[in-house]
Amino acid sequence: TYHLGNEMIWREDESLLRLTELNMNNAAAIFYPEWRKICATRSIFIPDSIFIPAYAADSKAKFELSVYCKTLESKMDGPSSKFYARIVHVISPYGIDNCDAHFCPVNLVMGSMLRAAEKSHSPILLATATFPEDAAAAPPDFIRLPLTRSTATEYTNTTKALPVIQEMFDGLQNSGMQYDYVIYTNVDIILHEDFYNIVRDQIRAGYDNFQFNRQTVTGGNINSKGDPYTVQDLDEIFSSQEMLLHHGTDCFVIEKSILKKVDMGNIFIGTLGFANMLLLQTSYFAKQPRKFGTFETNATYHFGNDQIWREDESLLRLLELNMNNVVDL
């Protein structure tokens, strides 16, 4: 085929530029994840002799279809996109004495959240629900939600202060924060740096409630140098080949209207009982729920599978109390 010249007059025609913008919005509207995957694997090249300033840094550059894909991705991740979702991620950390002197999973977890937020294609709100005595455990980047109810305030036979999860959800909903989806993860769950982008992909796919099963990192909490893992070792964790699957649920993504219907009563976190009830309720109220297996997304990590609660009598007693709370619902 032939064409006379390559003037690209649309570059100088404001009305055509506006129509181009509208058409790119139309393309973004149908740019579902399956198209996104195909787009990322195909490339269209033009001759080296042609220079296109809008897409190339020099005359030797080639225009690839991937540029088109990235343009559509940016539109999907922008506030004007119908796929755009405001996300808040909440955890409930606790303070650890002399944390710098030994392995501190809480610091590692929050460090992974900050890194994933930096890699996110769109802003993420990070929040911590803490008791006053644990408030200093959260970095200043996190929004703080105060907690008052715990197993220590509700029961006379324990001093362990495990948070009541409904107070966490109520505090979030009364906080004034603007969000469309809530992520809740256990405080020992480490995030992959692409975690929030993976979450957005599933939201675009139409899931209004979903969970990621974690990967279990074998070999304990010691890195390849023989030192306790820190935030500086996240790449080593991500690249580890020593992973095991895990069947439990410790990462929840919940659409806002679903969370409003959830009633967890007096159930508290930190023992068995709460995760299955949260899974049961959110799945019941969801239109399109899904639970992703351990190696489907590779989105989260956890060190070992010790189940220390099996050897802790106080936690076993709290487990019994929590199961009673479940029965009450």
N, C-alpha and C positions, 0 to 999 in steps of 0.2 A: 504494500500500500504506500501511498504518497501523501504528502501534505506540503503546502506552500509556506515555507518559513516556520519560525518557532517564536513568534513575537509574544505570546502569552499576554494578550491585551488585558485579560481579567485582572492582572496585577495592578493596573493603573485605573481600573474602573471601580469606584467605590460601591456602586450598586451590586456589581458582580461579587465583590469581596464580601458584602453583607450576605448575599445569597449563598456564597461558599460556606460561610459560618453557619448558616441555617442548615445547609445540607450536611455538614459535618455533625451537627446536632442530631439530624435524622439518622445518620449512620451510627452514632453512639447509642441511639435509642434501641437499635437491634443488635448491638455488639455484645451478645451474650457470651458467657464464658467459653462455650464450645467454639464460637467463631474466634474468640480471642486466642485460643490455643492454635488454631489453624493459621491465623494471621502471624503469629510469632514464628512459625516454621517456614513461611514462604517469603521469598525476596524477589523483587523485580529490579533489574539493573538497567541503567542507561549508559550510553557510550562515555568513555572518559573525557572526550573532547567537549561535552556539553556541560556548561556551568550553570547551576541553579542556586542562586544566592540564598534563597529561603531555606534550603535544606542542606547545603554543602558549605564546608568551611574553606575549601580550595577547589581549583579546577580539576583536580584528580579524584575528587570524592564521587561516590556513586549514590544515587538516590535509591533507597531500599523501601520496600513495603513496610518494614518495621517502623519507619518514621510515621507512616500513616497509622499504624497500630498504636504507637505511643501517644499520638495526638488524640485518638479515640479514648485511650485509657485515661488520659488527663481529664477529658470531658466527663467520663463516667465517675471519676473520683471527685469531681467538682460539685459545689453546692447546687448548681443549676440542673444537674443530672437527676433523672428519676430513680437512678440506682444509688444515689448518694445516701449514705446513712451516717448519722451522728452516733458515735460509739463512746461509751464510758466503761472502763474496766475497773472493777473494785476487788480488793483483797483485804484481808484482815491480819496485818503483821503484828508481831509482838517484839518487845525489847529483849536483847540478849546481853548479859554482862560480859565485858571484855571481848566483844565480838571480833575485834581485830586480831586477837591472839589465837583463834582457832577457826574451824569451819563454821561459816554463818550462812545457812541456806537462805534466810530471809533477805540478806543483802544481795546475794546472787540472783534471787528471783526478781527483786525490784530493779536490779541492774539490767536484767534481760528485758524487762518491761520498757525501760527507758530506751534501750537500744532498738527494740522493735518499734517503738513509737517514732523514733527518728527515721526509721526505714519505711514507715507507713506512707502510702501515697496521699493520705488525707489526715487531718489532725485527729488525735485520740485524747480523750480525757482520762487521766489516771487518778484513781481515788483510793484512799485507805480508810477503813472503818476500824477505829482503835479506841481503847480505853485511855483515859487521861495519862496513866502511868506509862503507856506504850507509844504515846504520840511522837516522841523523838525518834522512833524507829523508822518513820517515813521520811523520805527526802522532801525538800521544799517544793519539788515539781508536782507533788501529789496533792490533790484536794482532800481535806480531812473531814471525815464524817464521825462525829462522836458516838461512842457506845456507852451504855450504862448497865445493861442487863447481861448477866453471865451465869454460869453454873454456880459461881461463888455467891452471887446475890440471891439466886432462886432456891438453892438447896443448902441445908445446914451441915451436911456430912461431907463436904469437900471444900478445899481451898483453891482448886484449879479454876481459873476464870476462862471458860470457853464461851465465845460469843453466841448469843441467840440470833440466828440468821435473819429472822423476820425484822428485827430492829435495824439490821443493816439495810435491808430492802426498803423499809419505811423511811429511813433517813435519806436514802438515795432519792426516793420519790418526792420527799418534802424539801429537798435541797435547793430547788430552783435551777438545777443544771438542765441544759437542753440536750436531750439524747433520744435516739430511736431504738437503740439496742444496748443491752447491758451484758457485759462479760463478767462472770464470776469464776475465779479459779482458786483452788486451795493455795495456801501460802507457801507450799513447797514445790509448786509447779513452775518449771523454768520454760520460758518461751523461746521459740526459734525467732531469728531476726525478721522473718517474713510473716510472723504470726498474724498481725493485723491485716495484712494484704490477703492472706489465706481466708481469714474470717470474711472479709468483704467479698471475695469470690463466691463464697457459699451464700451470702445474703443476696447477691445478684442472681444466683441460681434459683432463688425463690424460697429458700429455707427460712422459716421464721423462728425456729427453735432447734438448736443442734448442739452436739457435744463432740469434743475431741478426746479420744483415749490417748493417754500418755505413752511415751516410750520409756522403758526402764533402763537406765544406764547402769551397767554391771561394773563391778570392780570397786564399789564404794565411792567415797567422796575425795579421793586423792588423784591429782593429775599426773601426767607422764613424768614430771620432774620429782614426784614424791611429796609434793606439797598439797595442802587442802585447796580445793577449787575456789577460785575467785571470779569476779566479773571478767578479768583479763583472760580467763580460760574458756570463754563461751565458744570460740571457734573450735577448740579441741572437743568440746561436748558435741557441737553440731556435726562434726566430721567423724565422730566415733562410730566404729562398726560393731561394737559390742552392745547391742540393744535387744531387749526382750519385750514381748507384747504384754499388755496389761488390760484386764477386763473391767476394772472399776471405772467410775466416772468422777472426774475432778476438774472439768473445764466445761462451763455452760455458757452458751450464747443465747440470750432471751430477748425477744421483741418486747417493746415497752408495754403494749396492750396486754400481753400475756402475763408479764410480771405483775401488773395491777390486779390480776385475778388470783395470783398465788397467795396462799395462806399457810405458812409453815408453823403457825402456833408457837409453842415453846421449844421447838426443836433447835438444838445448838450444833455448831460445827465442831470438828475435832474428834468425832467418833463415828462409827458406823450408824446408819439410820437416816442421816439428813440427805445424803446424795440421792438415794433411791426415791425418797419422797419428792425431792425437787425434780428429779427426772420424771416421775410419774405425773406430777401436776402440770409441769410445763408441756410435756408431750400431749397430755389430755386437751389442753387449751389451744394447742398449736394447730394450724391448718396444714403445714408441711414440715413435720419434724424429721430429724435424722440424727443417728449416732454414728460417727465415723470411727472406724477401727484404728488400732494403733499405728499401722503403717500406711494408712490411706492418705494422710496429710503430713505426717512427720512434723507436727506443729508444736508439740510440748514434750517435756522431759522430766524425769524424776530419778533421784539417786536411790537405787536399790528398791527392795520390796520387803523390808524387815518386819513390818506389822508389829511394831513394838507394843502396841496396845494389848496384844495377847498376853504379855508378861507384866503388865502394869495393873495391879489390883484396883487402883483408884479409877483408871480409865475403864476397866471392865464394869465397875459399879455405875459409872456415868453412861456407859453403853446401855445398861439395863434401864436407866432412867430415860434415856433418849428413845429407846424402843417403846416405852410407855407413852412418851409424847407423840410418837407416830401413831400408836393405837388410838389415842385421844382424837386424832383427826379423822 
